[in-house]
Amino acid sequence: MATDLIPQPVEETVDHLLLGVGDLDRGIEWVEKLTGVKAVYGGRHPGLGTKNALLSLGGWRYLEIIAPDPAQPAFRFRIDLPSLAAPRLISWAASTQNPDSIRKIGQQEGYRIVGPDEGSRARPDGRVLRWTTVGLRTPFDRSGIEVVPFFIRWVEDSRHPSQDSPQGCTLASFHIIHPEAAGLDRALTRFGIQMRVRRGEQAALSAILETPKGRVEIT
């Protein structure tokens, strides 16, 4: 039986936040208008039909603006990005050094496990970033929003995107709103994530950022 992971404050577990948009250029413009920082083009996700742009959130954290990639023949990303009418936080990634423990705990909870999977993205400079992820499909997910994170471990020779993405923003706090707050609290704690989920009628992710334009919220 897998042992629960030692809980850490959520801001310390966040690897990156995913801001879903229907068009990457418009998403970059939206974030720049809000924060004063222009995200840099990251690259394509071969086989998923997506591409992204990035900006650092301080430390080893970053914001990923993710959008459909019209240059790819098929769109296979798990969330329907083309239908988004406005930018929205759709998911988040938590860092892990032990994907196998995440998988085992997820199995104990009865979740559908996706992975561990090897992923990659080609940077504009030709370098390829590589990582391992474990995804969890849970009953807490609502309306295209994944409140339980997927977990990521970066391959050692891959430079973490936060280190060479545009600077200027920091993650002040991160919150989850959910109608089943107590149950989600318990589930996150098992995976080593310590936070108080806020109860609300609709599921949502909320990030408070310190930016050159002051404190802003992205949901």
MOTAGI-V156401 format. One record per backbone hydrogen bond with DSSP energy under -1.0 kcal/mol. NH is the residue of the N-H (numbers start at 1). CO is the residue of the C=O. E is the energy in kcal/mol with one decimal. If there is no record, write none. Layout:
# MOTAGI-V156401
[[NH;CO;E] [NH;CO;E]]
This chain:
# MOTAGI-V156401
[[5;190;-1.9] [8;192;-2.0] [10;194;-1.8] [12;9;-1.8] [14;10;-1.7] [15;93;-3.2] [16;93;-1.3] [17;62;-1.8] [18;91;-2.4] [19;64;-3.2] [20;88;-2.8] [21;66;-2.2] [27;23;-2.0] [28;24;-2.6] [29;25;-2.1] [30;26;-2.3] [31;27;-2.3] [32;28;-2.3] [33;29;-2.3] [34;30;-1.8] [35;31;-2.9] [36;32;-2.4] [40;54;-2.4] [42;52;-2.7] [45;50;-2.8] [48;45;-1.9] [49;45;-1.0] [51;67;-2.3] [52;43;-2.1] [53;65;-1.8] [54;40;-2.8] [55;63;-1.6] [56;166;-2.2] [57;61;-2.7] [61;58;-1.0] [62;15;-1.2] [63;55;-3.1] [64;17;-3.2] [65;53;-3.2] [66;19;-2.2] [67;51;-2.5] [69;49;-2.6] [72;69;-1.9] [76;48;-2.6] [81;79;-2.0] [84;81;-2.0] [88;20;-1.8] [90;18;-2.3] [91;18;-1.0] [93;16;-3.0] [94;150;-2.5] [95;13;-2.6] [96;152;-2.0] [102;98;-1.5] [103;99;-2.3] [104;100;-2.3] [105;101;-2.5] [106;102;-2.4] [107;103;-2.1] [108;104;-2.1] [109;105;-1.8] [110;107;-1.1] [111;106;-2.4] [112;137;-1.8] [114;135;-2.7] [117;133;-2.7] [119;131;-3.0] [121;129;-1.8] [123;127;-3.6] [126;123;-2.0] [129;121;-2.7] [131;119;-1.9] [132;153;-2.6] [133;117;-2.5] [134;151;-2.1] [135;114;-3.3] [137;112;-2.7] [141;138;-1.1] [142;145;-1.8] [145;142;-2.4] [146;90;-3.0] [150;92;-1.8] [151;134;-2.6] [152;94;-2.4] [153;132;-2.6] [155;130;-2.2] [158;155;-2.5] [163;160;-2.1] [170;210;-1.9] [171;57;-2.1] [172;208;-2.5] [173;208;-1.5] [175;206;-3.1] [177;204;-2.8] [178;198;-2.7] [184;180;-2.2] [185;181;-2.6] [186;182;-2.1] [187;183;-2.1] [188;184;-2.7] [189;185;-2.1] [190;186;-1.6] [192;189;-1.9] [193;188;-2.3] [194;8;-3.1] [198;176;-2.7] [204;177;-2.2] [206;175;-2.5] [207;218;-2.9] [208;173;-2.6] [209;216;-2.9] [210;170;-2.5] [211;214;-1.4] [214;211;-2.2] [216;209;-2.5] [218;207;-2.7]]
